[in-house]
Each structure stands twice: as structure tokens, then as C-alpha cells.
């Protein structure tokens, strides 16, 4: 499908979803939106996007539909109205972080209607989304990934096919749990420095310029209270569920949960 011929639908216009949708629109795609809050669509509608009267209308009129709503429950609610309306040969891409099992179940539903399915969660900040610099982790068939790739590349600097449906989600929950675990280790290191009587800023500078440098350590000074906790709590729980009984999963999840609990308590 060429850019000019592809009608893209998008649901889920929060910080990340809104930035992804803006990149798709700026790349020349015809974009149709549905949202519960009209204000979340205002800027995109002003830039040339169109509004669907319902989820079903959006699904029936688009070749590609991207979803970036909050969680499994929200995805399920949207898909109950969306999938029955989508045409055979169209494509559904889930950019939200949800349980891998949920993606596998969605693929079965899509297969029954001849709809291509891709789970394509993203890694990166809102600013990276605006710049088209996200990492997109994909699960699905070769045909589905090939069909989705032109749209995914409007907002992703790296689009990687990791395996069948659910594989993208498995990679994403590892990424997020590792970030939370890394933040937990950074917190423990800085608290140990306090106990040793070391200046916090100086210790941080030493660690960031040596072998111990990490993304969590770089982010740690900029975090205040429990701000990052809600979504990381959700994704760490997904890690525990997906890796139940796996010692590697439990090690990451335990370290991550320790920091998340501390962040929540500090608020």
C-alpha cells in the first residue's frame, strides 16, 4: 500500500499515542481518529486528520488501525467494537504494552476475519516519538510486518521483527522491567553512598563516567517521588505473570518491584 492510498486509523491519543499519530499524519497518510475526549484530537484535526463518529466507522474505513490505549482492559473494550468492523486484508497494530497472551488471543480473532495483526509496542520518550526515534518491537507474521512497516517507520528509527504475535510484548516488558530494576539499583547505590558519607552529586558523576554507568543511573537524579511508578508497576506485573516460575524473570521483577515500592512510599 502506498502512502497516498493507505487510510490509517488511530485510537489512543495520550502523550505517546498522540505523538505517534502526529508522525503518521506528517508523513502524508490520511489519518482518521476516534477518542472519548474531543480535546485530545484537537491539534491533529487542525493539522488535517479526520474524526470518526464511532470505533466501528473507523475500523470499516481504514486499511491500518493503530491502538495505543492504556492496558489490556482498554484494548479489549476497543477491539470488541473494532475487529467486527474491519475488512479482510486490513491490518491491526497494537502499540500499547499489554500481556503477550492478550496479543495471541487478538491474533486468533483477527485471523478469523482475514485481518493482519501486529503487536508493535514502542520504547522511548515522548520527545523521541515526536522526532520519529522510537524503537518498535514487533510480533506477527512476515506478511503482517511487511504490511505494517511503512507506517511503523514513520515513528520508529528501529523496527525489528522478533517473532510471532506476542513477541513484541515480551521484549517490551523485559525493557520496562529492566529499566525499573536499573532504577532500583541506582537508588540502592546512591543510598549506600549516603551511608558511606559520600557527596551524592560527586558519586553520581563518578558512576556515570565509569563502568557502572547506566540509563537508570542517568535518569535517577531527575525523578521525584512516585511519578514513573504507575505504568512501570503495570509492566513489572506483566513481567511476573509472563515469566511465572522462571528465575530470571523473578530476579528482574523483584529488583524492579523494590524500587517501585520505595518510589511509591516516598510520595
Protein Blocks (a to p, Z undefined) as FASTA:
>chain_A
ZZklpccddehjafklmmmmmmmmmnopacddddfblklmmmmmmnopacdfbfklmmmm
pcbdcddbfblmlmmmmmmmmmmmpcghiacddfbdcdfklmmmmmmmmmmnopacdddd
deddfklmmnopaccddeddfklmmmmmmmmmmmpcbdcdfbdehjlmmmmmmmmmmmmm
mmmmmmmmmmmmmmnopafklmmmmmmmmmkbcfklmmmmmpgcjllmmmmmmmmmmmmm
mmgoiaklmmmmmmmmmmmmmmmmmZZ
